[in-house]
Amino acid sequence: MKLGILVNTDKNLNHILGITKAATERGHEVIIFNMDDGVKLFREPAFRDLCNTKGVSMSFCDHSTHVLNVSKEGIPDEIICGSQYNNAVMNHDADRVIVL
């Protein structure tokens, strides 16, 4: 199963970490897309490190980083700097999507 997580707020870090851990421990893939205030989570090392978890892929809306003045410095290369296209791909590819 593929679980999509649309992150559009910076309020749910612990939930995102817990859900991702639970899903990957059960052998599920997790696709995370950040937009709006969700890009602020890239300031948190624990969030950035999710890209190193087997079965997790991550991308974010470049436009949101510009609008909110969030630096892309320090974001690992494994995390795709993209657009709403990446959100659409996640929604297409995921079996279920949750919004946090």
N, CA, C and O of each residue as an XYZ file, in Angstrom:
400
protein
N       0.829     -1.173      0.000
C       0.000      0.000      0.000
C       0.878      1.242      0.000
O       1.947      1.260      0.610
N       0.416      2.279     -0.690
C       1.097      3.571     -0.711
C       0.221      4.595      0.005
O      -0.939      4.808     -0.348
N       0.807      5.216      1.013
C       0.118      6.248      1.777
C       0.677      7.605      1.387
O       1.887      7.827      1.453
N      -0.189      8.501      0.985
C       0.214      9.868      0.695
C      -0.086     10.751      1.887
O      -1.139     10.628      2.514
N       0.844     11.648      2.201
C       0.630     12.613      3.270
C       0.836     14.001      2.686
O       1.949     14.371      2.311
N      -0.249     14.768      2.612
C      -0.182     16.156      2.172
C       0.005     17.009      3.418
O      -0.859     17.040      4.294
N       1.133     17.697      3.494
C       1.467     18.515      4.655
C       1.315     19.978      4.260
O       2.115     20.517      3.495
N       0.268     20.615      4.800
C       0.041     22.019      4.462
C       0.020     22.926      5.692
O      -0.399     24.081      5.618
N       0.480     22.386      6.830
C       0.631     23.173      8.055
C       1.877     22.683      8.778
O       2.350     21.571      8.543
N       2.398     23.521      9.652
C       3.587     23.129     10.409
C       3.231     22.683     11.828
O       4.090     22.679     12.709
N       1.999     22.315     12.047
C       1.495     22.012     13.393
C       1.537     20.535     13.778
O       1.309     20.226     14.948
N       1.812     19.617     12.876
C       1.621     18.191     13.142
C       2.876     17.332     12.992
O       2.797     16.185     12.553
N       4.019     17.880     13.351
C       5.268     17.149     13.150
C       5.236     15.772     13.806
O       5.560     14.777     13.157
N       4.854     15.695     15.071
C       4.867     14.404     15.766
C       3.903     13.399     15.134
O       4.196     12.204     15.097
N       2.776     13.862     14.644
C       1.832     12.967     13.967
C       2.426     12.449     12.661
O       2.299     11.267     12.341
N       3.072     13.331     11.912
C       3.690     12.922     10.641
C       4.782     11.891     10.897
O       4.860     10.875     10.207
N       5.622     12.157     11.889
C       6.701     11.219     12.214
C       6.126      9.872     12.642
O       6.606      8.829     12.199
N       5.116      9.881     13.490
C       4.534      8.643     13.991
C       3.822      7.837     12.923
O       3.993      6.621     12.841
N       3.031      8.500     12.112
C       2.305      7.813     11.039
C       3.280      7.229     10.026
O       3.108      6.098      9.570
N       4.300      8.001      9.677
C       5.299      7.518      8.712
C       6.036      6.309      9.260
O       6.243      5.329      8.544
N       6.431      6.370     10.520
C       7.131      5.247     11.135
C       6.236      4.007     11.174
O       6.673      2.912     10.822
N       4.993      4.182     11.601
C       4.066      3.048     11.678
C       3.835      2.418     10.302
O       3.811      1.195     10.172
N       3.667      3.252      9.286
C       3.409      2.738      7.933
C       4.615      1.991      7.375
O       4.472      0.893      6.837
N       5.795      2.577      7.501
C       6.988      1.930      6.932
C       7.350      0.658      7.694
O       7.858     -0.291      7.096
N       7.100      0.621      8.996
C       7.365     -0.603      9.759
C       6.467     -1.746      9.320
O       6.797     -2.915      9.520
N       5.333     -1.409      8.722
C       4.418     -2.437      8.218
C       4.649     -2.725      6.734
O       3.884     -3.459      6.108
N       5.710     -2.139      6.181
C       6.071     -2.414      4.798
C       5.369     -1.547      3.769
O       5.458     -1.822      2.572
N       4.679     -0.513      4.206
C       3.995      0.381      3.283
C       4.937      1.478      2.804
O       5.888      1.843      3.495
N       4.660      1.994      1.617
C       5.388      3.152      1.110
C       4.673      4.417      1.566
O       3.452      4.432      1.721
N       5.445      5.473      1.778
C       4.882      6.752      2.179
C       5.403      7.827      1.232
O       6.607      7.946      1.006
N       4.479      8.603      0.687
C       4.806      9.726     -0.188
C       4.380     10.996      0.546
O       3.213     11.148      0.904
N       5.323     11.900      0.767
C       5.027     13.132      1.493
C       5.207     14.317      0.560
O       6.234     14.448     -0.107
N       4.195     15.180      0.519
C       4.288     16.422     -0.252
C       3.978     17.585      0.675
O       2.949     17.593      1.351
N       4.874     18.573      0.703
C       4.709     19.766      1.526
C       4.362     20.972      0.673
O       4.906     21.178     -0.412
N       3.433     21.766      1.205
C       3.067     23.022      0.553
C       2.594     23.994      1.635
O       2.437     23.613      2.795
N       2.371     25.234      1.254
C       1.910     26.262      2.180
C       2.781     26.234      3.443
O       3.997     26.074      3.341
N       2.179     26.388      4.636
C       2.971     26.430      5.868
C       3.698     25.116      6.147
O       4.591     25.077      6.993
N       3.335     24.056      5.459
C       4.013     22.775      5.641
C       5.492     22.816      5.295
O       6.269     22.019      5.822
N       5.899     23.733      4.416
C       7.320     23.816      4.062
C       8.161     24.304      5.238
O       9.380     24.128      5.243
N       7.523     24.915      6.231
C       8.260     25.384      7.415
C       8.831     24.212      8.210
O       9.767     24.397      8.988
N       8.290     23.022      8.028
C       8.799     21.849      8.737
C      10.212     21.479      8.303
O      10.889     20.727      9.003
N      10.664     21.986      7.177
C      12.036     21.700      6.755
C      13.058     22.338      7.683
O      14.252     22.060      7.566
N      12.622     23.174      8.587
C      13.499     23.738      9.617
C      13.791     22.710     10.704
O      14.701     22.900     11.511
N      13.024     21.623     10.729
C      13.140     20.583     11.755
C      13.972     19.404     11.230
O      13.574     18.746     10.268
N      15.126     19.134     11.860
C      15.968     18.015     11.397
C      15.235     16.679     11.352
O      15.446     15.894     10.427
N      14.382     16.408     12.330
C      13.662     15.125     12.348
C      12.774     14.972     11.120
O      12.613     13.867     10.601
N      12.203     16.068     10.659
C      11.366     16.008      9.465
C      12.227     15.792      8.222
O      11.927     14.932      7.394
N      13.291     16.570      8.099
C      14.176     16.410      6.932
C      14.727     14.989      6.843
O      14.892     14.451      5.749
N      15.012     14.379      8.003
C      15.613     13.048      8.024
C      14.666     11.936      7.566
O      15.105     10.812      7.326
N      13.375     12.240      7.445
C      12.435     11.219      6.953
C      12.828     10.716      5.570
O      12.518      9.580      5.212
N      13.508     11.552      4.789
C      13.888     11.146      3.430
C      14.868      9.980      3.438
O      15.046      9.316      2.417
N      15.509      9.721      4.585
C      16.451      8.609      4.707
C      15.779      7.319      5.143
O      16.444      6.294      5.295
N      14.477      7.356      5.345
C      13.731      6.181      5.766
C      13.363      5.352      4.535
O      12.819      5.871      3.561
N      13.668      4.065      4.599
C      13.342      3.185      3.480
C      11.842      3.212      3.232
O      11.051      3.044      4.160
N      11.453      3.424      1.979
C      10.051      3.439      1.597
C       9.413      4.809      1.612
O       8.228      4.939      1.305
N      10.180      5.848      1.966
C       9.644      7.203      2.032
C      10.203      8.034      0.887
O      11.413      8.058      0.658
N       9.309      8.720      0.164
C       9.734      9.706     -0.831
C       9.077     11.031     -0.467
O       7.947     11.071      0.019
N       9.806     12.110     -0.713
C       9.341     13.429     -0.302
C       9.548     14.444     -1.417
O      10.503     14.364     -2.189
N       8.620     15.409     -1.479
C       8.757     16.539     -2.395
C       8.033     17.723     -1.785
O       7.260     17.579     -0.839
N       8.295     18.893     -2.341
C       7.653     20.095     -1.820
C       7.443     21.114     -2.923
O       8.067     21.052     -3.983
N       6.547     22.057     -2.647
C       6.215     23.111     -3.594
C       7.228     24.245     -3.473
O       7.277     24.935     -2.454
N       8.022     24.431     -4.498
C       9.023     25.492     -4.516
C       8.380     26.864     -4.339
O       8.944     27.731     -3.671
N       7.215     27.063     -4.927
C       6.521     28.347     -4.818
C       6.233     28.685     -3.354
O       6.378     29.836     -2.943
N       5.832     27.702     -2.581
C       5.546     27.941     -1.165
C       6.787     28.404     -0.405
O       6.689     29.259      0.475
N       7.953     27.847     -0.734
C       9.170     28.285     -0.045
C       9.470     29.748     -0.354
O       9.926     30.491      0.515
N       9.215     30.156     -1.587
C       9.457     31.559     -1.954
C       8.469     32.493     -1.270
O       8.868     33.522     -0.723
N       7.201     32.151     -1.294
C       6.166     33.002     -0.704
C       6.381     33.173      0.798
O       6.181     34.263      1.335
N       6.792     32.091      1.480
C       6.952     32.124      2.932
C       8.393     32.385      3.371
O       8.701     32.362      4.563
N       9.262     32.632      2.405
C      10.671     32.933      2.694
C      11.337     31.825      3.519
O      12.032     32.099      4.498
N      11.116     30.581      3.112
C      11.725     29.422      3.758
C      12.946     29.026      2.939
O      12.843     28.735      1.747
N      14.094     29.019      3.590
C      15.338     28.681      2.909
C      15.358     27.204      2.512
O      14.912     26.338      3.264
N      15.878     26.942      1.331
C      16.028     25.559      0.870
C      17.397     25.010      1.256
O      17.697     23.843      1.005
N      18.215     25.844      1.857
C      19.535     25.416      2.306
C      19.367     24.366      3.398
O      18.604     24.560      4.344
N      20.067     23.282      3.266
C      19.988     22.208      4.245
C      18.955     21.141      3.929
O      18.916     20.103      4.589
N      18.118     21.381      2.929
C      17.153     20.346      2.533
C      17.915     19.313      1.700
O      18.516     19.663      0.684
N      17.897     18.057      2.116
C      18.652     17.021      1.393
C      18.243     16.904     -0.072
O      17.095     17.153     -0.440
N      19.202     16.524     -0.884
C      18.955     16.357     -2.324
C      17.906     15.288     -2.617
O      17.284     15.305     -3.679
N      17.707     14.363     -1.685
C      16.731     13.292     -1.881
C      15.290     13.820     -1.881
O      14.376     13.150     -2.361
N      15.102     15.020     -1.339
C      13.774     15.633     -1.291
C      13.617     16.506     -2.528
O      14.400     17.433     -2.738
N      12.621     16.219     -3.338
C      12.445     16.883     -4.628
C      11.831     18.261     -4.450
O      10.766     18.414     -3.851
N      12.514     19.250     -4.976
C      11.986     20.615     -5.044
C      11.133     20.669     -6.299
O      11.650     20.649     -7.416
N       9.822     20.739     -6.105
C       8.930     20.629     -7.253
C       7.818     21.646     -7.262
O       8.006     22.817     -6.933
N       6.655     21.167     -7.647
C       5.499     22.049     -7.821
C       4.234     21.261     -7.490
O       4.300     20.146     -6.973
N       3.098     21.850     -7.791
C       1.837     21.160     -7.568
C       1.713     19.908     -8.438
O       0.871     19.049     -8.174
N       2.529     19.805     -9.451
C       2.554     18.581    -10.246
C       2.904     17.390     -9.349
O       2.316     16.315     -9.472
N       3.875     17.597     -8.438
C       4.267     16.519     -7.528
C       3.121     16.139     -6.595
O       2.971     14.972     -6.234
N       2.330     17.106     -6.212
C       1.134     16.842     -5.408
C       0.154     15.986     -6.212
O      -0.402     15.018     -5.692
N      -0.052     16.340     -7.460
C      -0.967     15.584     -8.317
C      -0.473     14.151     -8.511
O      -1.274     13.217     -8.494
N       0.827     13.967     -8.694
C       1.389     12.630     -8.860
C       1.174     11.812     -7.585
O       0.807     10.639     -7.647
N       1.407     12.449     -6.416
C       1.182     11.746     -5.156
C      -0.271     11.281     -5.058
O      -0.537     10.131     -4.709
N      -1.199     12.172     -5.365
C      -2.613     11.822     -5.284
C      -2.988     10.715     -6.261
O      -3.870      9.904     -5.977
N      -2.333     10.680     -7.391
C      -2.588      9.630     -8.387
C      -2.008      8.287     -7.938
O      -2.647      7.245     -8.084
N      -0.802      8.325     -7.396
C      -0.081      7.097     -7.078
C      -0.467      6.475     -5.735
O      -0.347      5.263     -5.560
N      -0.929      7.292     -4.790
C      -1.220      6.796     -3.446
C      -2.560      6.067     -3.406
O      -3.509      6.437     -4.098
N      -2.615      5.030     -2.587
C      -3.872      4.328     -2.362
C      -4.779      5.115     -1.419
O      -6.002      5.085     -1.550
N      -4.167      5.816     -0.470
C      -4.891      6.679      0.476
C      -4.054      7.932      0.690
O      -2.824      7.885      0.657
N      -4.737      9.053      0.911
C      -4.046     10.321      1.192
C      -4.673     10.945      2.424
O      -5.895     11.026      2.550
N      -3.813     11.383      3.326
C      -4.282     12.134      4.490
C      -3.669     13.525      4.422
O      -2.605     13.717      3.833
N      -4.337     14.478      5.019
C      -3.882     15.869      5.025
C      -3.591     16.249      6.471
O      -4.446     16.126      7.349
N      -2.382     16.708      6.695
C      -1.991     17.134      8.045
C      -1.417     18.534      7.998
O      -1.027     19.077      9.031
